[in-house]
Amino acid sequence: MDAIKELRGDVDLIVVTGDLTVDGPIALYGDRPGLYVGGHTKAETLEGGEGEIYIHDGAFTHLVYGWYNHGSLRTGIVDTPWVIDYDHAMDVYAPGGRWVNNYDDDDDDVDFAVGDGIVEAFVPEVVDAEDRCLNVDEFLDRLRAGLPVLRPGATDAGRVGE
């Protein structure tokens, strides 16, 4: 990613025709550069904002996160424990991941949504109490530290115990 940081102002799109392994996060929040990876992508996180990110398949230790309503994040099959969507164009296929709608309370096809679902399911340290959504920076810090993000007994849709 150091090479990508050097290119940020000079290119519109970074194309990797083979595999891409990053020791740390892939976090592209600006409108450029975009990223295309034709092979397998491996990193701590995959985070996108205003730009376009397209990867074939991959593995992300902590999460895939799409932020803001510009840009898009599209993947083939990815292995990650968490997918967090904040009003982003996301076409992410993460069969083993838990989905969080961090923008509104539309809970169709997600495990957790803004409001009671997030407040009841997640530890207070990762919840923005005013907006009743995840504080993604705190959430990621706890994941990196190996600390729990869910309350004991929490299941999908914010239900505790069952």
TORVORO-878505 format. One record per atom (N, C-alpha, C): residue number from 1; residue in three letters; atom name; x, y, z. Coordinates in Angstrom, 3 decimals, decimal comma, padded with zeros to 6 digits, m for minus. Atoms other than C-alpha are relative to their C-alpha. Example, Ala and Ser with C-alpha at 12.3 -4.5 7.8 and 13.67 -1.06 7.14 Angstrom:
% residues 2
- num / residuo / atomo / X / Y / Z
- 1 / Ala / N / 000,890 / m001,190 / 000,000
- 1 / Ala / CA / 012,300 / m004,500 / 007,800
- 1 / Ala / C / 000,900 / 001,200 / 000,000
- 2 / Ser / N / m000,820 / m001,190 / m000,060
- 2 / Ser / CA / 013,670 / m001,060 / 007,140
- 2 / Ser / C / m000,770 / 001,090 / 000,730
This chain:
% residues 162
- num / residuo / atomo / X / Y / Z
- 1 / Met / N / 000,819 / m001,191 / 000,000
- 1 / Met / CA / 000,000 / 000,000 / 000,000
- 1 / Met / C / 000,861 / 001,252 / 000,000
- 2 / Asp / N / m000,845 / m001,183 / 000,062
- 2 / Asp / CA / 002,963 / 002,362 / 000,357
- 2 / Asp / C / 000,114 / 000,497 / m001,431
- 3 / Ala / N / m000,072 / m000,397 / 001,406
- 3 / Ala / CA / 003,237 / 002,324 / m003,435
- 3 / Ala / C / m001,300 / 000,680 / m000,422
- 4 / Ile / N / 001,285 / m000,624 / 000,328
- 4 / Ile / CA / m000,471 / 003,154 / m003,698
- 4 / Ile / C / m000,068 / 001,397 / 000,598
- 5 / Lys / N / m000,001 / m001,322 / m000,613
- 5 / Lys / CA / m000,053 / 006,054 / m001,265
- 5 / Lys / C / 000,800 / 000,982 / m000,842
- 6 / Glu / N / m000,830 / m000,862 / 000,838
- 6 / Glu / CA / 002,676 / 007,451 / m003,514
- 6 / Glu / C / m000,713 / 000,399 / m001,282
- 7 / Leu / N / 000,676 / m000,245 / 001,270
- 7 / Leu / CA / 000,406 / 007,240 / m006,581
- 7 / Leu / C / m001,307 / 000,771 / 000,123
- 8 / Arg / N / 001,364 / m000,503 / m000,185
- 8 / Arg / CA / m002,777 / 008,702 / m005,083
- 8 / Arg / C / m000,337 / 001,221 / m000,848
- 9 / Gly / N / 000,334 / m001,203 / 000,748
- 9 / Gly / CA / m002,626 / 012,097 / m006,750
- 9 / Gly / C / 000,281 / m000,096 / m001,480
- 10 / Asp / N / m000,475 / 000,059 / 001,373
- 10 / Asp / CA / m001,181 / 010,898 / m010,043
- 10 / Asp / C / m000,761 / m000,943 / m000,918
- 11 / Val / N / 000,678 / 000,979 / 000,848
- 11 / Val / CA / m003,421 / 008,070 / m011,277
- 11 / Val / C / m001,475 / m000,091 / 000,362
- 12 / Asp / N / 001,425 / 000,178 / m000,228
- 12 / Asp / CA / m007,119 / 007,363 / m011,667
- 12 / Asp / C / m000,353 / m001,406 / 000,445
- 13 / Leu / N / 000,330 / 001,394 / m000,260
- 13 / Leu / CA / m007,033 / 003,573 / m011,438
- 13 / Leu / C / 001,277 / m000,818 / 000,157
- 14 / Ile / N / m001,098 / 000,947 / m000,189
- 14 / Ile / CA / m004,625 / 000,994 / m010,058
- 14 / Ile / C / m000,521 / m001,359 / m000,412
- 15 / Val / N / 000,406 / 001,303 / 000,509
- 15 / Val / CA / m004,860 / m002,318 / m011,899
- 15 / Val / C / 001,054 / m001,021 / 000,383
- 16 / Val / N / m000,860 / 001,128 / m000,344
- 16 / Val / CA / m003,376 / m005,525 / m010,492
- 16 / Val / C / m000,609 / m001,206 / m000,705
- 17 / Thr / N / 000,574 / 001,105 / 000,767
- 17 / Thr / CA / m003,842 / m008,377 / m012,938
- 17 / Thr / C / 000,101 / m001,327 / 000,733
- 18 / Gly / N / m000,169 / 001,230 / m000,777
- 18 / Gly / CA / m002,651 / m011,037 / m010,483
- 18 / Gly / C / m000,513 / 000,180 / 001,413
- 19 / Asp / N / 000,374 / m000,057 / m001,412
- 19 / Asp / CA / m002,848 / m011,414 / m006,704
- 19 / Asp / C / 000,569 / 001,259 / 000,653
- 20 / Leu / N / m000,456 / m001,148 / m000,779
- 20 / Leu / CA / m002,488 / m008,566 / m004,212
- 20 / Leu / C / m000,067 / m000,370 / 001,477
- 21 / Thr / N / m000,057 / 000,228 / m001,439
- 21 / Thr / CA / m001,361 / m009,105 / m000,612
- 21 / Thr / C / 000,543 / 001,262 / 000,646
- 22 / Val / N / m000,365 / m001,229 / m000,687
- 22 / Val / CA / m001,192 / m006,102 / 001,702
- 22 / Val / C / 000,128 / m000,309 / 001,480
- 23 / Asp / N / m000,209 / 000,156 / m001,430
- 23 / Asp / CA / 000,250 / m006,134 / 005,206
- 23 / Asp / C / m000,609 / 001,218 / 000,680
- 24 / Gly / N / 000,727 / m001,132 / m000,564
- 24 / Gly / CA / m002,376 / m003,845 / 006,732
- 24 / Gly / C / m001,297 / 000,192 / m000,756
- 25 / Pro / N / 001,293 / m000,236 / 000,640
- 25 / Pro / CA / m005,557 / m002,227 / 005,465
- 25 / Pro / C / 000,133 / 000,458 / m001,452
- 26 / Ile / N / 000,208 / m000,674 / 001,276
- 26 / Ile / CA / m006,658 / m001,346 / 001,959
- 26 / Ile / C / m001,125 / 000,978 / 000,282
- 27 / Ala / N / 000,969 / m001,032 / m000,370
- 27 / Ala / CA / m008,435 / 001,951 / 002,629
- 27 / Ala / C / 000,086 / 001,133 / m001,010
- 28 / Leu / N / 000,030 / m001,006 / 001,060
- 28 / Leu / CA / m009,321 / 004,104 / m000,375
- 28 / Leu / C / m001,306 / 000,782 / 000,117
- 29 / Tyr / N / 001,207 / m000,783 / m000,253
- 29 / Tyr / CA / m011,770 / 006,832 / 000,628
- 29 / Tyr / C / m000,208 / 001,132 / m000,996
- 30 / Gly / N / 000,143 / m001,073 / 000,971
- 30 / Gly / CA / m011,086 / 009,484 / m002,031
- 30 / Gly / C / m000,596 / m000,494 / m001,298
- 31 / Asp / N / 000,595 / 000,398 / 001,271
- 31 / Asp / CA / m012,554 / 009,506 / m005,507
- 31 / Asp / C / 001,024 / m000,620 / m000,945
- 32 / Arg / N / m001,035 / 000,680 / 000,758
- 32 / Arg / CA / m009,226 / 008,329 / m006,917
- 32 / Arg / C / 001,201 / m000,237 / 000,882
- 33 / Pro / N / 000,159 / 000,934 / 001,103
- 33 / Pro / CA / m007,428 / 006,141 / m007,364
- 33 / Pro / C / m001,052 / m001,060 / 000,310
- 34 / Gly / N / 000,811 / 001,193 / m000,131
- 34 / Gly / CA / m009,826 / 003,311 / m007,973
- 34 / Gly / C / 000,928 / m001,200 / 000,039
- 35 / Leu / N / m000,817 / 001,214 / m000,085
- 35 / Leu / CA / m008,635 / m000,263 / m007,579
- 35 / Leu / C / m000,714 / m001,153 / m000,687
- 36 / Tyr / N / 000,482 / 001,233 / 000,628
- 36 / Tyr / CA / m009,094 / m003,348 / m009,745
- 36 / Tyr / C / 001,042 / m001,075 / 000,261
- 37 / Val / N / m000,898 / 001,137 / m000,216
- 37 / Val / CA / m007,590 / m006,706 / m008,723
- 37 / Val / C / m000,627 / m001,210 / m000,675
- 38 / Gly / N / 000,506 / 001,151 / 000,745
- 38 / Gly / CA / m007,995 / m009,642 / m011,108
- 38 / Gly / C / 000,207 / m001,323 / 000,703
- 39 / Gly / N / m000,275 / 001,229 / m000,736
- 39 / Gly / CA / m006,581 / m012,243 / m008,715
- 39 / Gly / C / m000,564 / 000,063 / 001,406
- 40 / His / N / 000,408 / 000,079 / m001,401
- 40 / His / CA / m006,903 / m012,965 / m005,005
- 40 / His / C / 000,586 / 001,187 / 000,768
- 41 / Thr / N / m000,445 / m001,131 / m000,817
- 41 / Thr / CA / m006,700 / m009,993 / m002,610
- 41 / Thr / C / m000,024 / m000,418 / 001,461
- 42 / Lys / N / m000,078 / 000,327 / m001,420
- 42 / Lys / CA / m005,572 / m010,404 / 000,971
- 42 / Lys / C / 000,504 / 001,232 / 000,743
- 43 / Ala / N / m000,380 / m001,160 / m000,807
- 43 / Ala / CA / m005,420 / m007,631 / 003,583
- 43 / Ala / C / m000,728 / m000,061 / 001,332
- 44 / Glu / N / 000,664 / m000,096 / m001,297
- 44 / Glu / CA / m006,450 / m006,683 / 007,094
- 44 / Glu / C / m001,452 / 000,460 / m000,182
- 45 / Thr / N / 001,334 / m000,520 / 000,292
- 45 / Thr / CA / m009,443 / m004,693 / 005,781
- 45 / Thr / C / m000,074 / 000,393 / m001,473
- 46 / Leu / N / 000,271 / m000,598 / 001,300
- 46 / Leu / CA / m011,012 / m003,577 / 002,525
- 46 / Leu / C / m001,017 / 001,096 / 000,268
- 47 / Glu / N / 000,838 / m001,142 / m000,323
- 47 / Glu / CA / m012,449 / m000,071 / 002,916
- 47 / Glu / C / m000,083 / 000,917 / m001,211
- 48 / Gly / N / 000,176 / m000,858 / 001,153
- 48 / Gly / CA / m013,924 / 002,104 / 000,195
- 48 / Gly / C / m000,928 / 001,153 / 000,283
- 49 / Gly / N / 000,821 / m001,198 / m000,116
- 49 / Gly / CA / m015,409 / 005,555 / m000,115
- 49 / Gly / C / m000,493 / 000,442 / m001,360
- 50 / Glu / N / 000,513 / m000,610 / 001,214
- 50 / Glu / CA / m015,940 / 007,739 / m003,153
- 50 / Glu / C / 000,481 / m000,656 / m001,289
- 51 / Gly / N / m000,550 / 000,610 / 001,205
- 51 / Gly / CA / m013,870 / 005,672 / m005,598
- 51 / Gly / C / m000,670 / m001,315 / m000,363
- 52 / Glu / N / 000,495 / 001,283 / 000,483
- 52 / Glu / CA / m014,491 / 002,446 / m007,466
- 52 / Glu / C / 001,015 / m001,074 / 000,373
- 53 / Ile / N / m000,854 / 001,124 / m000,373
- 53 / Ile / CA / m013,093 / m000,812 / m006,061
- 53 / Ile / C / m000,654 / m001,273 / m000,518
- 54 / Tyr / N / 000,466 / 001,275 / 000,538
- 54 / Tyr / CA / m013,447 / m004,126 / m007,895
- 54 / Tyr / C / 001,077 / m001,036 / 000,250
- 55 / Ile / N / m000,959 / 001,085 / m000,198
- 55 / Ile / CA / m011,748 / m007,300 / m006,712
- 55 / Ile / C / m000,671 / m001,314 / m000,364
- 56 / His / N / 000,527 / 001,310 / 000,400
- 56 / His / CA / m012,126 / m010,863 / m007,901
- 56 / His / C / m000,453 / m000,793 / 001,211
- 57 / Asp / N / 000,326 / 000,670 / m001,251
- 57 / Asp / CA / m011,992 / m012,690 / m004,572
- 57 / Asp / C / 001,055 / 000,374 / 001,017
- 58 / Gly / N / m000,985 / m000,412 / m000,982
- 58 / Gly / CA / m010,173 / m012,269 / m001,304
- 58 / Gly / C / m000,301 / m000,455 / 001,405
- 59 / Ala / N / 000,126 / 000,288 / m001,430
- 59 / Ala / CA / m009,710 / m012,600 / 002,422
- 59 / Ala / C / 000,418 / 001,247 / 000,768
- 60 / Phe / N / m000,246 / m001,209 / m000,775
- 60 / Phe / CA / m009,913 / m009,723 / 004,883
- 60 / Phe / C / m000,180 / m000,331 / 001,471
- 61 / Thr / N / m000,055 / 000,439 / m001,388
- 61 / Thr / CA / m008,983 / m010,343 / 008,502
- 61 / Thr / C / m001,134 / 000,554 / 000,849
- 62 / His / N / 000,952 / m000,640 / m000,909
- 62 / His / CA / m011,348 / m007,850 / 010,119
- 62 / His / C / m001,330 / 000,399 / m000,641
- 63 / Leu / N / 001,260 / m000,482 / 000,550
- 63 / Leu / CA / m013,903 / m006,303 / 007,769
- 63 / Leu / C / 000,132 / 000,492 / m001,431
- 64 / Val / N / 000,164 / m000,727 / 001,248
- 64 / Val / CA / m015,101 / m004,955 / 004,469
- 64 / Val / C / m000,970 / 001,124 / 000,335
- 65 / Tyr / N / 000,785 / m001,163 / m000,395
- 65 / Tyr / CA / m016,499 / m001,421 / 004,820
- 65 / Tyr / C / m000,189 / 000,934 / m001,180
- 66 / Gly / N / 000,312 / m000,976 / 001,031
- 66 / Gly / CA / m018,246 / 000,825 / 002,325
- 66 / Gly / C / m000,633 / 001,215 / 000,621
- 67 / Trp / N / 000,435 / m001,245 / m000,611
- 67 / Trp / CA / m018,747 / 004,462 / 003,265
- 67 / Trp / C / m000,376 / 001,024 / m001,063
- 68 / Tyr / N / 000,462 / m001,133 / 000,790
- 68 / Tyr / CA / m020,714 / 007,263 / 001,613
- 68 / Tyr / C / m000,718 / m000,465 / m001,254
- 69 / Asn / N / 000,852 / 000,411 / 001,103
- 69 / Asn / CA / m023,117 / 007,262 / m001,285
- 69 / Asn / C / 000,582 / 000,216 / m001,394
- 70 / His / N / m000,682 / m000,043 / 001,301
- 70 / His / CA / m020,598 / 007,860 / m004,079
- 70 / His / C / 000,946 / m001,183 / m000,063
- 71 / Gly / N / m000,917 / 001,115 / 000,156
- 71 / Gly / CA / m018,356 / 005,162 / m005,489
- 71 / Gly / C / m000,694 / m001,331 / 000,177
- 72 / Ser / N / 000,546 / 001,342 / m000,181
- 72 / Ser / CA / m018,816 / 001,420 / m005,277
- 72 / Ser / C / 001,096 / m000,961 / 000,416
- 73 / Leu / N / m000,900 / 001,046 / m000,448
- 73 / Leu / CA / m017,252 / m001,667 / m003,796
- 73 / Leu / C / m000,620 / m001,323 / m000,440
- 74 / Arg / N / 000,534 / 001,240 / 000,565
- 74 / Arg / CA / m017,715 / m004,932 / m005,701
- 74 / Arg / C / 001,038 / m001,110 / 000,116
- 75 / Thr / N / m000,916 / 001,120 / m000,189
- 75 / Thr / CA / m016,245 / m008,346 / m004,987
- 75 / Thr / C / m000,594 / m001,281 / m000,566
- 76 / Gly / N / 000,422 / 001,386 / 000,149
- 76 / Gly / CA / m016,375 / m011,961 / m005,917
- 76 / Gly / C / m000,172 / m000,542 / 001,407
- 77 / Ile / N / 000,136 / 000,608 / m001,326
- 77 / Ile / CA / m016,366 / m014,363 / m002,974
- 77 / Ile / C / 001,142 / 000,466 / 000,900
- 78 / Val / N / m001,013 / m000,426 / m000,963
- 78 / Val / CA / m014,579 / m012,928 / 000,055
- 78 / Val / C / m000,252 / m000,654 / 001,351
- 79 / Asp / N / 000,032 / 000,551 / m001,342
- 79 / Asp / CA / m013,773 / m014,374 / 003,445
- 79 / Asp / C / 000,282 / 001,146 / 000,962
- 80 / Thr / N / m000,150 / m001,054 / m000,996
- 80 / Thr / CA / m014,326 / m011,803 / 006,202
- 80 / Thr / C / m001,083 / m000,183 / 001,060
- 81 / Pro / N / 001,029 / 000,171 / m001,019
- 81 / Pro / CA / m016,162 / m011,790 / 009,521
- 81 / Pro / C / m001,080 / 001,084 / m000,016
- 82 / Trp / N / 000,926 / m001,123 / m000,054
- 82 / Trp / CA / m017,857 / m008,390 / 009,037
- 82 / Trp / C / m000,052 / 000,739 / m001,327
- 83 / Val / N / 000,220 / m000,893 / 001,134
- 83 / Val / CA / m019,350 / m006,376 / 006,180
- 83 / Val / C / m000,862 / 001,139 / 000,535
- 84 / Ile / N / 000,706 / m001,167 / m000,524
- 84 / Ile / CA / m020,408 / m002,840 / 007,149
- 84 / Ile / C / m000,290 / 000,943 / m001,158
- 85 / Asp / N / 000,451 / m000,876 / 001,088
- 85 / Asp / CA / m022,411 / m000,673 / 004,765
- 85 / Asp / C / m000,535 / 001,294 / 000,584
- 86 / Tyr / N / 000,515 / m001,312 / m000,368
- 86 / Tyr / CA / m022,864 / 003,059 / 005,277
- 86 / Tyr / C / m000,442 / 000,694 / m001,287
- 87 / Asp / N / 000,608 / m000,627 / 001,176
- 87 / Asp / CA / m025,116 / 004,038 / 002,342
- 87 / Asp / C / 000,927 / m000,044 / m001,212
- 88 / His / N / m000,979 / 000,145 / 001,078
- 88 / His / CA / m022,628 / 002,698 / m000,202
- 88 / His / C / m000,514 / m001,006 / m001,022
- 89 / Ala / N / 000,351 / 000,974 / 001,041
- 89 / Ala / CA / m023,073 / 000,876 / m003,503
- 89 / Ala / C / 000,901 / m001,210 / 000,191
- 90 / Met / N / m000,797 / 001,174 / m000,332
- 90 / Met / CA / m021,914 / m002,544 / m002,352
- 90 / Met / C / m000,594 / m001,243 / m000,640
- 91 / Asp / N / 000,348 / 001,306 / 000,558
- 91 / Asp / CA / m022,006 / m005,804 / m004,240
- 91 / Asp / C / 001,088 / m000,944 / 000,496
- 92 / Val / N / m001,018 / 000,791 / m000,690
- 92 / Val / CA / m020,031 / m007,934 / m001,789
- 92 / Val / C / m000,593 / m001,358 / 000,320
- 93 / Tyr / N / 000,458 / 001,353 / m000,295
- 93 / Tyr / CA / m020,379 / m011,691 / m001,552
- 93 / Tyr / C / 000,909 / m000,582 / 001,072
- 94 / Ala / N / m000,747 / 000,488 / m001,157
- 94 / Ala / CA / m019,198 / m012,717 / 001,924
- 94 / Ala / C / m000,871 / m000,996 / 000,745
- 95 / Pro / N / 000,938 / 000,967 / m000,561
- 95 / Pro / CA / m021,058 / m015,927 / 002,761
- 95 / Pro / C / 000,157 / m000,250 / 001,497
- 96 / Gly / N / m000,177 / 000,233 / m001,428
- 96 / Gly / CA / m019,561 / m016,234 / 006,257
- 96 / Gly / C / m000,006 / 001,262 / 000,831
- 97 / Gly / N / m000,067 / m001,268 / m000,719
- 97 / Gly / CA / m019,678 / m012,557 / 007,174
- 97 / Gly / C / m001,338 / 000,453 / 000,550
- 98 / Arg / N / 001,190 / m000,633 / m000,560
- 98 / Arg / CA / m022,155 / m010,724 / 009,366
- 98 / Arg / C / m000,122 / 001,390 / m000,607
- 99 / Trp / N / 000,263 / m001,275 / 000,666
- 99 / Trp / CA / m023,758 / m007,722 / 007,659
- 99 / Trp / C / m000,579 / 001,011 / 000,965
- 100 / Val / N / 000,495 / m001,102 / m000,812
- 100 / Val / CA / m024,319 / m004,375 / 009,354
- 100 / Val / C / m000,418 / 001,137 / m000,933
- 101 / Asn / N / 000,456 / m001,214 / 000,681
- 101 / Asn / CA / m026,452 / m001,598 / 007,849
- 101 / Asn / C / 000,237 / 001,116 / 000,999
- 102 / Asn / N / m000,402 / m001,034 / m000,948
- 102 / Asn / CA / m024,775 / 001,333 / 009,581
- 102 / Asn / C / m000,556 / 001,363 / m000,381
- 103 / Tyr / N / 000,562 / m001,259 / 000,488
- 103 / Tyr / CA / m026,876 / 003,970 / 007,803
- 103 / Tyr / C / m001,447 / 000,214 / 000,429
- 104 / Asp / N / 001,400 / m000,145 / m000,400
- 104 / Asp / CA / m030,537 / 003,289 / 008,517
- 104 / Asp / C / m000,513 / m001,311 / 000,581
- 105 / Asp / N / 000,542 / 001,172 / m000,681
- 105 / Asp / CA / m032,861 / 000,784 / 010,109
- 105 / Asp / C / m000,649 / m001,002 / m000,944
- 106 / Asp / N / 000,494 / 000,985 / 000,964
- 106 / Asp / CA / m033,719 / m001,093 / 006,920
- 106 / Asp / C / 000,749 / m001,297 / 000,259
- 107 / Asp / N / m000,695 / 001,220 / m000,408
- 107 / Asp / CA / m032,959 / m004,593 / 008,157
- 107 / Asp / C / m000,222 / m001,171 / m000,949
- 108 / Asp / N / 000,131 / 001,079 / 000,980
- 108 / Asp / CA / m033,763 / m006,569 / 005,012
- 108 / Asp / C / 001,383 / m000,536 / m000,364
- 109 / Asp / N / m001,232 / 000,676 / 000,415
- 109 / Asp / CA / m030,992 / m009,073 / 004,325
- 109 / Asp / C / 001,251 / 000,453 / 000,747
- 110 / Val / N / m001,162 / m000,331 / m000,815
- 110 / Val / CA / m028,715 / m007,750 / 007,101
- 110 / Val / C / m000,160 / m000,650 / 001,366
- 111 / Asp / N / 000,033 / 000,571 / m001,341
- 111 / Asp / CA / m027,803 / m009,107 / 010,496
- 111 / Asp / C / m000,278 / 001,052 / 001,065
- 112 / Phe / N / 000,152 / m001,085 / m000,959
- 112 / Phe / CA / m027,742 / m005,737 / 012,308
- 112 / Phe / C / m000,275 / 001,292 / m000,759
- 113 / Ala / N / 000,321 / m001,282 / 000,626
- 113 / Ala / CA / m029,207 / m002,323 / 011,479
- 113 / Ala / C / m000,007 / 001,101 / 001,057
- 114 / Val / N / m000,005 / m001,168 / m000,876
- 114 / Val / CA / m029,048 / 001,178 / 012,944
- 114 / Val / C / m001,217 / m000,033 / 000,922
- 115 / Gly / N / 001,092 / m000,061 / m000,981
- 115 / Gly / CA / m031,151 / 001,648 / 016,054
- 115 / Gly / C / 000,161 / m001,069 / 001,046
- 116 / Asp / N / m000,012 / 000,981 / m001,082
- 116 / Asp / CA / m032,106 / m000,952 / 018,616
- 116 / Asp / C / 000,860 / m001,216 / m000,322
- 117 / Gly / N / m000,784 / 001,179 / 000,367
- 117 / Gly / CA / m030,460 / m003,776 / 016,684
- 117 / Gly / C / 001,463 / 000,152 / 000,328
- 118 / Ile / N / m001,419 / m000,237 / m000,291
- 118 / Ile / CA / m027,005 / m002,231 / 016,987
- 118 / Ile / C / 000,198 / 000,263 / 001,486
- 119 / Val / N / m000,159 / m000,357 / m001,418
- 119 / Val / CA / m027,465 / m000,770 / 020,468
- 119 / Val / C / m000,080 / m001,227 / 000,889
- 120 / Glu / N / 000,190 / 001,176 / m000,852
- 120 / Glu / CA / m028,685 / m004,061 / 021,940
- 120 / Glu / C / 001,042 / m001,084 / m000,236
- 121 / Ala / N / m000,894 / 001,104 / 000,324
- 121 / Ala / CA / m026,187 / m006,326 / 020,177
- 121 / Ala / C / 001,474 / 000,284 / 000,269
- 122 / Phe / N / m001,427 / m000,308 / m000,064
- 122 / Phe / CA / m022,862 / m004,488 / 020,355
- 122 / Phe / C / 000,389 / 000,621 / 001,337
- 123 / Val / N / m000,499 / m000,579 / m001,248
- 123 / Val / CA / m020,716 / m003,516 / 023,337
- 123 / Val / C / m000,029 / 001,526 / m000,115
- 124 / Pro / N / 000,133 / m001,460 / 000,044
- 124 / Pro / CA / m021,143 / 000,171 / 024,276
- 124 / Pro / C / 001,225 / 000,725 / m000,559
- 125 / Glu / N / m001,231 / m000,647 / 000,465
- 125 / Glu / CA / m017,517 / 000,957 / 023,402
- 125 / Glu / C / 000,038 / 000,205 / m001,511
- 126 / Val / N / m000,033 / m000,116 / 001,463
- 126 / Val / CA / m018,248 / 000,543 / 019,678
- 126 / Val / C / m001,266 / 000,653 / m000,565
- 127 / Val / N / 001,268 / m000,579 / 000,447
- 127 / Val / CA / m021,685 / 002,227 / 019,548
- 127 / Val / C / 000,022 / 001,510 / 000,185
- 128 / Asp / N / 000,231 / m001,439 / m000,087
- 128 / Asp / CA / m022,295 / 005,892 / 018,780
- 128 / Asp / C / m001,395 / 000,157 / 000,592
- 129 / Ala / N / 001,272 / m000,018 / m000,725
- 129 / Ala / CA / m025,027 / 006,440 / 021,373
- 129 / Ala / C / m000,994 / 000,985 / m000,602
- 130 / Glu / N / 000,910 / m001,011 / 000,555
- 130 / Glu / CA / m026,454 / 009,554 / 019,713
- 130 / Glu / C / m000,631 / m000,472 / m001,310
- 131 / Asp / N / 000,508 / 000,424 / 001,308
- 131 / Asp / CA / m026,781 / 008,134 / 016,187
- 131 / Asp / C / m000,455 / m001,453 / m000,024
- 132 / Arg / N / 000,425 / 001,397 / m000,144
- 132 / Arg / CA / m027,388 / 004,541 / 017,399
- 132 / Arg / C / 000,550 / m000,877 / m001,130
- 133 / Cys / N / m000,681 / 000,765 / 001,033
- 133 / Cys / CA / m024,892 / 003,146 / 014,906
- 133 / Cys / C / 001,396 / m000,358 / 000,502
- 134 / Leu / N / m001,361 / 000,361 / m000,391
- 134 / Leu / CA / m021,413 / 001,647 / 015,010
- 134 / Leu / C / 000,948 / 001,163 / m000,219
- 135 / Asn / N / m001,152 / m000,849 / 000,219
- 135 / Asn / CA / m018,389 / 003,830 / 015,493
- 135 / Asn / C / 001,041 / m000,941 / m000,614
- 136 / Val / N / m000,802 / 000,985 / 000,721
- 136 / Val / CA / m016,363 / 001,988 / 012,860
- 136 / Val / C / 001,460 / 000,033 / 000,441
- 137 / Asp / N / m001,384 / m000,072 / m000,471
- 137 / Asp / CA / m012,977 / 003,266 / 014,091
- 137 / Asp / C / 000,173 / m000,762 / 001,313
- 138 / Glu / N / m000,061 / 000,720 / m001,284
- 138 / Glu / CA / m013,650 / 001,993 / 017,632
- 138 / Glu / C / m000,227 / m001,496 / m000,207
- 139 / Phe / N / 000,301 / 001,392 / 000,337
- 139 / Phe / CA / m015,107 / m001,228 / 016,214
- 139 / Phe / C / 001,262 / m000,688 / m000,509
- 140 / Leu / N / m001,212 / 000,573 / 000,580
- 140 / Leu / CA / m011,960 / m001,864 / 014,171
- 140 / Leu / C / 001,134 / m000,070 / 001,022
- 141 / Asp / N / m001,023 / 000,041 / m001,055
- 141 / Asp / CA / m009,672 / m000,959 / 017,091
- 141 / Asp / C / m000,200 / m001,201 / 000,921
- 142 / Arg / N / 000,270 / 001,157 / m000,866
- 142 / Arg / CA / m011,383 / m003,595 / 019,248
- 142 / Arg / C / 000,288 / m001,307 / m000,716
- 143 / Leu / N / m000,314 / 001,218 / 000,756
- 143 / Leu / CA / m011,145 / m006,204 / 016,496
- 143 / Leu / C / 001,506 / m000,218 / m000,055
- 144 / Arg / N / m001,465 / 000,103 / 000,068
- 144 / Arg / CA / m007,430 / m005,465 / 016,085
- 144 / Arg / C / 000,599 / m000,431 / 001,340
- 145 / Ala / N / m000,488 / 000,339 / m001,344
- 145 / Ala / CA / m006,952 / m005,806 / 019,862
- 145 / Ala / C / m000,478 / m001,371 / 000,460
- 146 / Gly / N / 000,526 / 001,302 / m000,378
- 146 / Gly / CA / m008,805 / m009,137 / 019,910
- 146 / Gly / C / m001,089 / 000,069 / 001,056
- 147 / Leu / N / 001,052 / m000,183 / m000,994
- 147 / Leu / CA / m011,566 / m007,719 / 022,110
- 147 / Leu / C / m001,366 / m000,258 / m000,627
- 148 / Pro / N / 001,334 / 000,267 / 000,559
- 148 / Pro / CA / m015,244 / m008,650 / 021,722
- 148 / Pro / C / m000,685 / 001,286 / m000,435
- 149 / Val / N / 000,807 / m001,125 / 000,464
- 149 / Val / CA / m017,525 / m006,336 / 019,765
- 149 / Val / C / m001,480 / m000,247 / 000,254
- 150 / Leu / N / 001,383 / 000,346 / m000,296
- 150 / Leu / CA / m020,774 / m008,179 / 020,472
- 150 / Leu / C / m000,180 / m000,247 / 001,494
- 151 / Arg / N / 000,330 / 000,319 / m001,394
- 151 / Arg / CA / m022,454 / m008,408 / 023,859
- 151 / Arg / C / m000,129 / m001,520 / 000,132
- 152 / Pro / N / 000,195 / 001,434 / m000,195
- 152 / Pro / CA / m022,527 / m011,911 / 025,362
- 152 / Pro / C / m001,435 / m000,405 / m000,352
- 153 / Gly / N / 001,303 / 000,506 / 000,372
- 153 / Gly / CA / m025,403 / m013,861 / 023,860
- 153 / Gly / C / m000,654 / 000,695 / m001,172
- 154 / Ala / N / 000,613 / m000,709 / 001,135
- 154 / Ala / CA / m026,028 / m011,430 / 020,985
- 154 / Ala / C / m000,023 / m000,887 / m001,236
- 155 / Thr / N / 000,152 / 000,714 / 001,256
- 155 / Thr / CA / m027,310 / m012,956 / 017,780
- 155 / Thr / C / m000,335 / 001,015 / m001,073
- 156 / Asp / N / 000,307 / m000,942 / 001,073
- 156 / Asp / CA / m028,355 / m011,454 / 014,485
- 156 / Asp / C / m001,233 / 000,839 / 000,348
- 157 / Ala / N / 001,100 / m000,949 / m000,151
- 157 / Ala / CA / m030,810 / m008,553 / 014,278
- 157 / Ala / C / m000,072 / 000,578 / 001,418
- 158 / Gly / N / m000,056 / m000,628 / m001,309
- 158 / Gly / CA / m029,714 / m007,444 / 017,746
- 158 / Gly / C / m000,661 / m000,785 / 001,118
- 159 / Arg / N / 000,649 / 000,787 / m001,054
- 159 / Arg / CA / m031,488 / m010,201 / 019,635
- 159 / Arg / C / 001,082 / m000,558 / 000,942
- 160 / Val / N / m000,929 / 000,541 / m000,995
- 160 / Val / CA / m029,744 / m011,251 / 022,833
- 160 / Val / C / m000,585 / m001,295 / 000,525
- 161 / Gly / N / 000,426 / 001,311 / m000,456
- 161 / Gly / CA / m029,940 / m014,907 / 023,758
- 161 / Gly / C / m001,134 / m000,567 / m000,860
- 162 / Glu / N / 001,144 / 000,613 / 000,697
- 162 / Glu / CA / m032,431 / m017,286 / 022,134
- 162 / Glu / C / 000,044 / m001,467 / 000,236
